[in-house]
């Protein structure tokens, strides 16, 4: 009887020990999962230098009226190219926006702008302003127009998910072809660390 009591007592003790250690393991797993899920926002300088080609510049019904005889020329501009940038490395870009070819104001009511890093992560942006005729003193001699406007970062995919930021462009168009659109963006980028 004493042996049976000792065995039962030992089994009860083992059950308690195993159930406690199992709970501690679960608590540790929960802690590890929480630690892994924690993210931190980090703000870094943003710099992008890229060259583009105007793939299209002309009428587009979705942008507005195209009636040159009445002084109304609202159309579409599509610009594609590539460059290098902080946090992006080597990238390609795609800009599509409605443009007033008379006042040179952009975008009107539509803009798609993004950079695609070599690994496929995408950084979305928006930019607005006006293209001005001529050149500034520090521009190359064949510059025919320029634009120094604010830009905003609108998030992205992969490591750029939830990204924000802003800055200014220092861009110009040259008489060169086909690469006639030169862009120099400077600002800050806030990224959520912990994104893949």
trRosetta pair geometry for C-beta under 8 A, 3 or more apart (Angstrom, degrees):
i j d omega theta_ij theta_ji phi_ij phi_ji
1 4 5.6 -51 -149 34 32 112
1 5 6.4 33 151 -18 64 104
2 5 5.7 -52 -150 36 33 112
2 6 6.4 35 151 -21 65 106
3 6 5.6 -53 -148 35 32 113
3 7 6.4 32 153 -20 65 105
4 7 5.7 -53 -148 35 31 111
4 8 6.3 29 154 -16 65 107
5 8 5.8 -55 -145 39 30 109
5 9 6.0 31 155 -19 65 109
6 9 5.7 -55 -144 39 28 112
6 10 6.2 30 154 -21 63 108
7 10 5.7 -55 -147 36 28 112
7 11 6.4 29 154 -19 64 106
8 11 5.8 -53 -148 36 30 111
8 12 6.4 32 152 -20 64 105
9 12 5.7 -54 -150 35 31 112
9 13 6.4 32 152 -20 64 106
10 13 5.7 -54 -148 36 31 113
10 14 6.4 32 153 -19 65 106
11 14 5.7 -53 -147 36 32 112
11 15 6.4 36 153 -22 64 104
12 15 5.7 -53 -150 33 31 113
12 16 6.6 31 152 -18 64 105
13 16 5.8 -55 -152 35 32 111
13 17 6.4 31 152 -19 66 106
14 17 5.6 -54 -146 37 33 112
14 18 6.2 27 158 -15 67 108
15 18 6.0 -58 -145 41 27 106
15 19 6.1 23 158 -17 64 110
16 19 6.0 -57 -142 39 26 107
16 20 6.3 26 158 -18 63 108
17 20 6.0 -60 -150 37 26 109
17 21 6.3 19 157 -14 64 110
18 21 5.9 -57 -142 40 30 106
18 22 6.2 35 156 -24 65 107
19 22 5.6 -51 -146 34 31 115
19 23 6.6 34 154 -19 63 103
20 23 5.8 -55 -152 34 32 110
20 24 6.4 31 151 -18 66 105
21 24 5.5 -49 -147 36 36 113
21 25 6.4 41 151 -22 64 103
22 25 5.6 -52 -152 34 32 114
22 26 6.5 33 150 -19 64 103
23 26 5.6 -53 -150 36 34 111
23 27 6.3 36 151 -20 66 103
24 27 5.6 -51 -148 36 33 113
24 28 6.3 36 151 -21 65 104
25 28 5.6 -52 -149 35 32 112
25 29 6.4 33 151 -19 65 103
26 29 5.6 -52 -148 36 34 112
26 30 6.3 35 152 -19 66 104
27 30 5.7 -53 -148 36 32 112
27 31 6.3 34 152 -20 65 105
28 31 5.6 -53 -148 36 32 113
28 32 6.3 32 153 -19 65 105
29 32 5.7 -53 -147 37 31 111
29 33 6.3 32 154 -19 65 105
30 33 5.7 -54 -148 37 31 111
30 34 6.4 31 153 -18 64 105
31 34 5.7 -55 -148 37 31 110
31 35 6.3 30 154 -19 65 107
32 35 5.7 -54 -145 37 31 111
32 36 6.2 32 155 -20 65 107
33 36 5.7 -55 -147 36 30 112
33 37 6.3 26 155 -18 64 110
34 37 5.8 -61 -147 38 30 109
34 38 6.8 44 153 -39 63 95
35 38 5.9 -40 -156 8 34 116
37 194 7.8 70 179 176 25 139
38 194 6.7 -146 101 -99 47 155
39 192 5.0 15 166 177 134 98
39 193 6.1 162 -165 75 74 56
39 194 3.7 -127 -110 43 81 142
39 195 7.2 47 -130 -36 130 70
40 192 7.4 147 73 -159 29 56
40 193 4.7 -15 64 52 84 112
40 194 6.6 112 17 -20 66 112
41 190 5.5 14 -178 177 105 106
41 191 7.2 164 -149 83 59 32
41 192 5.7 -34 -94 -99 68 61
41 193 7.3 -175 -91 8 14 81
42 190 7.0 169 83 -151 33 61
42 191 5.7 -21 62 62 86 82
42 193 5.2 52 -5 -34 118 114
43 165 7.9 149 -137 -100 86 92
43 188 5.5 14 -177 174 102 121
43 189 7.1 163 -150 83 58 38
43 190 4.5 -26 -93 -94 80 83
44 86 6.9 -141 130 143 117 130
44 87 6.7 135 83 -55 135 122
44 188 6.9 159 81 -156 30 74
44 189 5.7 -24 64 64 81 88
44 190 7.9 149 16 -91 63 36
44 191 7.0 -11 15 10 110 108
45 86 6.2 42 98 66 80 170
45 186 7.9 -24 -174 -161 96 77
45 187 7.8 156 -161 96 58 30
45 188 6.2 -62 -113 -105 36 65
45 189 7.6 25 122 18 16 86
46 85 7.3 10 -172 180 73 112
46 86 5.9 -152 -133 67 39 113
46 87 6.8 -42 -115 21 80 126
46 153 7.5 -151 -99 -53 171 135
46 165 5.7 77 -20 175 153 151
46 167 6.1 -143 73 -23 112 146
46 185 7.0 -37 127 123 99 101
46 186 7.1 147 89 -159 69 32
46 187 4.8 -16 62 74 111 74
46 188 5.6 133 4 -145 99 9
46 189 3.9 103 -69 -26 120 103
47 85 6.0 -174 96 -147 55 73
47 86 4.8 71 41 -3 83 110
47 185 7.0 162 -152 88 34 67
47 186 5.7 8 -107 -108 75 69
48 83 6.1 92 177 104 81 133
48 84 7.6 -171 -144 99 57 36
48 85 3.5 -8 -104 -101 77 129
48 86 7.5 -105 -62 26 63 68
48 88 6.5 36 -104 25 105 145
48 91 7.6 -42 -140 50 113 134
48 115 6.9 -102 -133 -93 150 155
48 183 7.1 -13 114 120 95 108
48 184 7.7 172 88 -149 56 31
48 185 4.4 6 53 51 97 110
49 83 5.2 -160 99 -172 50 126
49 84 6.1 -2 58 59 89 75
49 85 6.9 168 19 -79 56 74
49 183 7.0 167 -150 92 38 66
49 184 5.5 7 -108 -108 79 71
49 185 7.8 -156 -68 26 40 68
50 81 5.7 138 162 103 101 113
50 82 6.2 -139 -147 126 101 22
50 83 2.5 -112 -94 -19 75 141
50 84 7.5 168 -77 19 75 39
50 85 7.4 -30 -44 -46 105 108
50 91 7.4 -60 -91 78 131 95
50 93 5.6 81 149 -2 162 134
50 183 4.9 -10 62 61 81 111
51 81 5.1 -132 99 177 51 145
51 82 7.1 -9 55 62 76 56
51 83 6.2 135 7 -75 60 98
51 179 4.8 25 157 -170 120 121
51 181 6.8 134 -167 79 53 62
51 182 5.7 -14 -109 -104 77 66
51 183 7.3 -170 -80 21 30 81
52 79 4.4 49 152 172 144 102
52 80 6.0 154 -150 81 97 20
52 81 3.2 -134 -100 -7 56 132
52 93 6.5 -69 -85 74 117 115
52 95 7.3 -5 -139 22 165 115
52 179 7.0 144 83 -144 17 74
52 181 4.0 -35 69 77 93 118
52 182 7.9 -163 25 -68 73 27
52 183 6.7 39 -4 -11 109 117
53 79 7.0 166 77 -152 34 65
53 80 6.1 -24 56 66 84 72
53 81 5.8 135 3 -74 69 98
53 178 4.5 15 -126 146 125 101
53 179 5.6 -68 -71 -94 86 50
53 180 6.9 74 -120 22 56 75
53 181 6.8 -166 -73 21 15 106
54 57 5.2 -11 176 -29 128 116
54 77 6.7 -59 -141 -160 101 90
54 78 7.2 110 -165 76 57 55
54 79 5.6 -34 -99 -97 55 80
54 180 6.8 -40 0 61 100 108
54 181 6.2 116 -46 -34 82 128
55 78 4.4 -54 65 102 105 105
55 79 6.7 178 7 -98 85 23
55 80 5.4 35 -33 11 127 106
56 76 6.3 4 116 105 115 102
56 77 7.0 178 94 -146 68 31
56 78 4.3 37 42 31 96 109
57 75 6.9 94 178 106 52 127
57 76 7.4 -147 -127 96 33 55
57 77 4.9 17 -108 -111 82 78
57 78 7.6 -142 -60 28 57 62
57 99 7.5 -32 -145 55 89 143
57 101 7.9 117 169 -94 99 118
58 66 7.8 43 168 -129 66 148
58 75 5.1 -105 140 180 21 153
58 76 6.9 -15 65 54 48 77
59 66 3.8 -26 -114 -60 104 172
59 75 4.9 -86 -92 -112 24 115
59 76 7.5 12 119 16 19 87
60 63 4.4 68 81 2 100 112
60 66 7.8 111 25 -45 38 130
60 75 5.2 108 13 -160 84 66
60 76 3.5 51 -13 -19 149 115
60 98 7.2 -128 73 -108 125 84
62 76 7.7 45 62 -67 93 120
62 98 7.7 -121 107 -82 78 120
62 110 6.9 40 129 -32 107 163
63 74 5.2 -159 130 140 101 91
63 75 5.5 111 73 -147 151 18
63 76 5.3 -165 -35 -60 140 75
63 98 3.7 166 -135 -126 105 110
63 99 7.5 -20 -165 27 147 49
63 108 6.5 98 -165 51 88 134
63 109 7.6 160 -143 47 57 90
63 110 6.5 -108 -102 33 76 127
64 72 7.7 -111 134 170 109 108
64 74 3.3 -9 74 97 122 141
64 75 7.7 -102 55 -58 82 34
64 98 6.7 94 -1 -169 101 130
64 108 6.7 -51 -18 116 133 166
65 72 4.8 2 102 137 114 134
65 74 5.8 65 55 35 55 109
66 72 7.1 -157 -127 114 16 84
66 73 5.9 43 -137 -133 68 55
66 74 6.6 -122 -73 54 64 57
66 75 5.8 55 -92 -73 116 98
67 70 4.3 7 123 33 116 110
67 71 7.8 -4 99 45 84 34
67 72 4.4 28 55 61 90 107
67 73 7.6 -133 51 -69 40 55
68 71 7.4 42 -167 -77 37 20
68 72 7.4 -116 -71 60 24 51
68 73 5.6 39 -88 -75 74 108
71 102 6.1 76 174 -113 77 148
72 102 7.1 -64 -118 -20 27 141
73 100 7.2 106 83 -169 67 52
73 101 3.8 -59 112 59 117 115
73 102 5.4 130 40 -37 95 89
74 98 6.5 19 174 179 94 103
74 99 7.3 176 -153 86 56 39
74 100 5.4 -24 -103 -104 80 65
74 101 7.2 -158 -85 9 26 82
74 108 6.4 26 -156 -39 116 164
75 98 7.2 -173 107 -148 20 66
75 99 6.2 -25 71 61 66 84
75 101 6.0 18 24 -28 105 119
76 96 7.0 -8 -170 -168 103 84
76 97 7.5 158 -150 85 61 30
76 98 6.1 -44 -96 -100 59 56
76 99 7.1 106 -140 18 12 91
77 95 7.4 -12 113 118 95 101
77 96 7.3 177 89 -145 54 40
77 97 5.7 -14 58 63 95 76
77 98 7.9 143 15 -119 80 10
77 99 4.7 40 -13 -10 117 138
77 106 7.2 -35 30 -118 137 140
78 94 7.8 -19 -166 -167 86 79
78 95 7.1 163 -153 89 41 61
78 96 5.0 2 -107 -105 80 82
79 93 7.6 -8 113 110 90 105
79 94 7.7 155 85 -156 56 35
79 95 4.4 -1 56 57 98 109
79 96 7.9 -168 25 -69 63 44
79 181 5.6 -60 -148 74 130 170
80 92 7.2 3 -172 177 88 101
80 93 6.8 179 -146 88 46 63
80 94 5.4 1 -105 -106 86 67
80 95 7.6 -163 -69 27 46 68
81 92 7.1 -174 104 -153 29 68
81 93 5.8 -4 62 50 70 96
81 179 6.8 99 -121 -127 128 95
81 181 6.9 -161 -21 73 147 104
82 90 7.1 10 180 -177 112 84
82 91 6.6 178 -151 95 71 44
82 92 4.8 -40 -95 -103 85 63
82 93 7.0 172 -92 8 31 77
83 90 7.8 -172 104 -146 28 53
83 91 6.3 -17 65 62 66 84
83 93 6.9 6 18 -14 103 117
83 183 7.2 -102 -45 68 160 102
84 88 7.3 166 -171 89 40 101
84 89 6.7 -54 -145 169 79 32
84 90 5.7 -34 -98 -94 79 53
84 91 7.1 135 -109 17 28 80
85 88 3.8 31 71 42 105 122
85 89 7.3 -24 59 23 61 17
85 91 6.0 -25 23 15 108 129
85 115 7.0 -22 30 -171 150 158
85 185 7.7 0 -118 62 126 107
86 189 7.6 -176 98 20 105 134
87 123 7.9 87 114 -69 114 151
87 159 8.0 -150 -174 113 98 124
87 160 8.0 108 151 -85 121 98
87 189 5.9 -102 13 83 160 157
87 191 6.9 -178 -140 -49 142 143
88 91 4.3 -34 162 -38 121 136
88 115 5.6 -40 -127 140 144 136
88 117 4.9 -145 -157 -94 66 95
88 123 6.6 -86 -91 7 110 140
89 117 5.9 75 46 -153 97 98
89 118 5.5 -57 96 3 127 114
90 117 7.7 102 77 -158 50 59
90 118 5.1 56 70 -57 92 114
91 115 4.7 24 158 179 146 100
91 116 5.9 156 -162 74 88 43
91 117 5.2 -47 -98 -97 101 44
91 118 7.0 -104 -84 -36 54 64
92 115 7.3 159 80 -157 39 57
92 116 5.0 -11 58 55 89 101
93 113 7.6 -2 -174 -167 101 75
93 114 7.1 -180 -147 94 64 41
93 115 5.1 -28 -97 -101 84 69
93 116 7.5 180 -85 15 34 73
93 183 7.9 -41 45 48 167 154
94 112 7.0 -24 119 120 99 101
94 113 7.3 -173 93 -136 57 38
94 114 5.9 -1 55 56 91 80
94 116 7.6 33 -1 -12 103 108
95 111 7.6 -26 -163 -163 80 88
95 112 7.2 161 -153 88 34 62
95 113 4.8 14 -113 -110 78 87
96 110 7.6 -46 123 135 87 101
96 111 7.1 157 87 -153 57 42
96 112 4.4 8 53 51 102 102
96 113 7.6 -161 30 -66 56 58
97 106 5.5 79 124 -171 134 110
97 107 3.7 -105 -166 -105 118 114
97 108 7.7 139 167 18 86 66
97 110 6.2 170 -143 99 51 69
97 111 4.1 9 -106 -109 103 81
97 112 7.2 -161 -65 28 67 55
97 113 7.3 3 -51 -53 113 102
98 106 7.4 174 90 -135 47 76
98 107 5.5 86 51 -171 69 85
98 108 4.0 -68 104 39 115 104
98 109 5.9 -2 45 42 146 63
98 110 4.6 81 -13 46 109 95
98 111 7.5 -101 20 -62 71 67
99 104 7.6 -10 -178 -145 99 39
99 105 7.6 169 -155 84 58 44
99 106 4.6 -16 -110 -93 83 106
99 107 7.0 -63 -72 -123 62 56
99 108 7.0 -155 -70 -18 15 99
100 103 4.5 7 112 45 130 94
100 104 6.7 -71 85 -12 82 12
100 105 4.8 17 37 49 121 85
100 106 7.3 -154 20 -66 72 60
100 108 6.2 107 -40 -70 90 116
101 104 7.3 29 -148 -79 25 55
103 130 7.1 -72 143 -131 85 113
104 130 5.3 82 106 -168 91 79
104 131 4.1 -109 180 57 117 86
104 132 7.2 152 113 -70 150 31
104 133 7.9 -160 -43 -41 165 78
104 145 7.7 -138 -144 -163 145 139
105 108 7.1 87 108 -79 96 76
105 129 7.6 -134 -142 127 61 28
105 130 5.1 -31 -97 -98 61 89
106 111 7.8 105 166 -89 89 119
106 127 7.9 20 111 105 104 86
106 128 6.7 -154 106 -139 59 54
106 129 6.8 -3 61 61 79 53
106 130 7.3 148 19 -97 72 37
106 131 7.0 42 3 -21 117 96
107 110 6.1 -117 167 73 127 41
107 111 3.8 -159 -11 -62 168 112
107 126 8.0 -89 18 -161 126 87
107 127 7.8 97 -16 78 97 62
107 128 6.2 -84 21 -105 70 83
111 126 5.9 103 100 -134 136 85
111 127 7.5 -158 -174 46 152 62
111 128 7.8 -116 -37 -76 161 84
113 124 6.9 106 85 -165 66 62
113 125 4.8 -68 111 75 114 81
113 126 6.1 149 42 -93 125 38
113 127 6.4 60 -33 9 177 95
114 122 5.2 3 178 -173 130 105
114 123 6.4 157 -158 79 75 45
114 124 4.9 -35 -99 -101 96 58
114 125 6.7 156 -96 18 40 76
114 156 7.6 135 -144 -115 106 94
115 122 7.0 153 78 -156 48 56
115 123 4.6 -9 56 57 100 100
115 125 7.0 42 -10 -6 96 118
116 120 6.7 -21 -172 -142 99 33
116 121 7.5 156 -154 80 55 38
116 122 5.3 -23 -100 -100 71 78
117 120 6.9 -35 73 37 77 19
117 121 4.6 3 38 59 121 88
117 122 7.6 -144 10 -74 79 29
117 123 7.3 71 -32 -11 98 102
117 158 7.9 -106 44 71 126 146
119 158 7.1 158 105 -167 111 168
120 157 7.9 -57 132 98 79 124
120 158 7.0 122 95 -39 79 146
121 156 6.5 61 168 146 87 124
121 157 5.6 -159 -148 89 62 79
121 158 3.3 -97 -109 58 103 140
121 159 5.5 -13 -135 31 160 83
121 160 5.5 132 165 4 112 105
122 156 5.0 -165 98 -158 62 94
122 157 4.6 45 40 26 91 105
122 158 7.4 115 20 18 57 102
122 160 6.6 -122 86 59 41 138
123 153 6.7 -42 179 -145 102 104
123 156 4.3 -40 -104 -83 43 146
123 160 4.5 -132 -90 -140 78 161
123 163 6.5 -39 -131 71 93 151
124 153 7.3 111 83 -169 59 58
124 154 4.2 -63 107 73 107 100
124 155 5.6 4 44 68 114 65
124 156 5.4 -179 2 -82 77 70
124 160 7.9 148 9 136 68 131
125 151 5.6 4 180 178 118 114
125 152 6.7 154 -160 81 68 46
125 153 5.6 -39 -102 -106 80 50
125 154 6.2 169 -101 10 21 92
126 151 6.8 162 83 -158 43 67
126 152 5.0 -12 59 58 94 96
126 154 5.7 67 -13 -37 101 127
127 149 5.8 101 179 100 95 118
127 150 7.2 -178 -141 98 67 45
127 151 4.2 -27 -93 -103 91 88
127 152 7.6 180 -76 19 47 66
127 169 6.2 47 -146 -33 137 135
128 149 6.2 -145 87 170 36 134
128 150 7.1 -10 53 67 76 83
129 147 5.5 136 97 -172 129 111
129 148 7.5 -149 -178 79 164 34
129 149 2.8 -118 -29 -105 150 138
129 150 7.1 141 -60 27 112 61
129 169 7.7 -140 14 43 149 123
130 147 6.7 -172 91 -124 35 103
130 149 7.3 142 24 -80 48 125
131 145 5.1 35 169 160 104 127
131 146 7.3 161 -156 82 68 19
131 147 4.8 -59 -102 -63 59 116
131 173 7.6 23 -156 -5 127 124
132 145 6.3 167 83 -160 40 79
132 146 5.8 -26 61 66 92 71
132 147 6.5 146 10 -86 79 59
133 144 7.3 -41 -152 161 68 67
133 145 5.4 -46 -111 -103 39 89
134 143 7.9 36 146 113 37 95
134 144 7.6 -34 -82 -175 11 35
134 145 7.0 60 32 -103 33 47
134 146 7.3 -57 86 15 60 100
135 139 4.1 -127 -172 70 108 140
135 140 7.8 -100 -152 68 147 46
135 141 7.9 151 81 -145 170 22
135 143 3.8 111 -104 86 123 115
135 144 7.2 -22 -52 -67 100 11
135 145 7.8 -80 -69 -60 66 10
135 146 6.2 103 -120 -25 51 123
135 172 6.8 55 -122 -146 86 140
136 139 5.0 106 55 -15 70 107
136 143 7.9 -30 29 94 61 154
136 146 6.3 -52 -10 37 96 170
136 172 8.0 -124 19 -80 93 136
139 143 4.0 -38 152 6 131 158
139 146 6.5 -114 -83 -72 151 138
139 172 5.5 124 -133 -83 129 174
140 143 5.5 124 66 -33 72 95
140 172 7.9 171 34 98 87 143
140 174 6.4 5 75 -107 127 124
142 174 5.0 61 105 -161 99 93
142 175 4.4 -95 175 25 113 105
142 176 6.7 98 108 -34 141 80
143 146 6.3 22 170 -57 127 103
143 172 4.6 -20 -142 165 122 136
143 173 6.9 113 -154 74 69 45
143 174 5.5 -54 -94 -94 53 71
144 173 5.7 -51 59 95 88 95
144 174 6.9 125 5 -133 85 23
144 175 6.0 95 -30 -58 119 81
145 172 6.7 168 93 -154 45 69
145 173 4.8 11 58 41 90 112
146 171 6.5 159 -158 93 67 53
146 172 4.0 -26 -102 -101 87 89
146 173 7.3 -151 -75 16 44 69
147 169 6.3 10 109 98 87 128
147 171 5.1 -13 62 68 85 103
147 172 7.5 170 18 -83 61 46
148 168 6.2 22 -180 171 79 113
148 169 6.1 -162 -136 85 38 72
148 170 5.6 16 -110 -105 92 58
148 171 7.4 176 -77 27 47 68
149 168 6.9 177 92 -151 22 74
149 169 5.2 4 51 37 69 113
149 171 7.9 -35 23 26 90 113
150 166 6.6 -4 -173 -173 100 103
150 167 7.4 168 -149 95 63 27
150 168 5.7 -47 -98 -98 50 70
150 169 7.7 -141 -70 3 4 83
151 166 6.6 172 89 -151 56 56
151 167 5.8 -11 55 64 95 72
151 168 7.0 154 11 -110 83 18
151 169 5.8 88 -31 -43 115 95
151 185 6.1 -26 28 -140 152 121
151 187 6.8 -134 66 -18 97 152
152 165 7.3 155 -163 87 45 53
152 166 5.1 -13 -107 -102 62 88
153 156 7.9 -45 -178 -29 98 105
153 163 5.5 -68 148 127 129 98
153 164 5.5 140 83 -170 103 26
153 165 3.6 39 13 49 133 90
153 166 6.7 -121 7 -58 81 45
153 187 8.0 -175 -26 99 107 137
153 189 6.0 88 -43 -121 166 81
153 190 7.9 172 71 36 139 71
154 164 7.9 34 -101 -115 20 59
155 160 6.8 120 169 141 43 87
155 161 6.6 14 -172 -151 93 36
155 162 6.0 14 -127 -74 94 12
155 163 5.5 142 -124 50 34 69
155 164 7.3 1 -64 -70 63 59
156 159 7.9 -7 95 80 122 50
156 160 2.8 -5 71 112 135 121
156 161 6.1 -102 81 -67 63 36
156 163 5.4 4 17 29 105 120
157 160 6.2 25 48 62 34 96
157 161 6.0 25 -138 -68 24 85
158 161 6.5 172 61 -24 20 94
158 195 6.7 110 149 151 42 112
158 196 5.9 -82 -158 82 72 89
159 191 6.7 9 156 -165 87 130
159 195 4.8 141 -130 103 44 109
159 196 6.2 -107 -67 91 74 44
160 163 4.4 -50 -165 -6 70 137
160 191 6.8 -73 -114 -122 49 101
160 195 7.5 -143 11 113 18 155
161 192 6.7 -60 89 48 75 124
161 195 5.0 176 46 -132 101 143
162 191 7.8 99 88 -158 85 46
162 192 4.4 19 84 -11 130 136
162 195 7.0 -173 34 -60 109 139
163 189 6.2 -9 -171 -174 116 94
163 190 6.5 158 -157 83 62 56
163 191 5.1 -13 -106 -103 98 65
163 192 7.0 -124 -71 1 57 81
164 189 7.8 158 86 -157 38 50
164 190 4.8 -8 62 57 84 109
165 187 5.9 121 162 120 102 118
165 188 5.3 -149 -144 100 97 58
165 189 4.0 -31 -78 -107 155 48
165 190 5.6 173 -69 11 80 70
166 187 5.4 -132 110 -170 38 141
166 188 6.9 7 52 52 59 80
167 185 6.0 103 92 175 128 83
167 186 5.2 -153 178 101 134 43
167 187 1.6 -117 -56 -61 122 118
167 188 6.5 149 -64 11 103 51
168 185 7.5 -177 95 -146 33 61
168 186 6.3 -12 60 62 74 83
168 187 6.6 139 9 -68 50 101
169 183 6.5 -53 -152 -153 107 87
169 184 7.1 117 -168 71 59 54
169 185 5.4 -31 -104 -97 66 76
170 184 4.3 -35 68 75 96 108
170 185 7.7 -179 21 -80 70 30
170 186 7.1 18 -1 5 111 106
171 181 7.3 3 -176 -178 110 79
171 182 6.4 170 -153 92 64 55
171 183 4.6 -6 -108 -110 106 65
171 184 6.6 -177 -74 26 56 66
172 182 5.5 -9 62 61 75 101
173 180 5.7 34 -163 145 78 92
173 181 5.7 -19 -105 -101 77 64
173 182 7.5 172 -90 19 26 77
174 180 5.1 -138 64 -152 71 72
174 181 8.0 -149 21 -62 76 24
174 182 6.5 45 -14 -9 109 117
175 180 7.0 -85 133 -134 4 118
176 179 6.1 -19 117 80 117 68
176 180 5.0 180 74 -97 70 77
177 180 5.6 -7 -87 -49 54 119
191 195 7.3 -110 174 33 95 124
192 195 5.2 82 88 -24 93 113
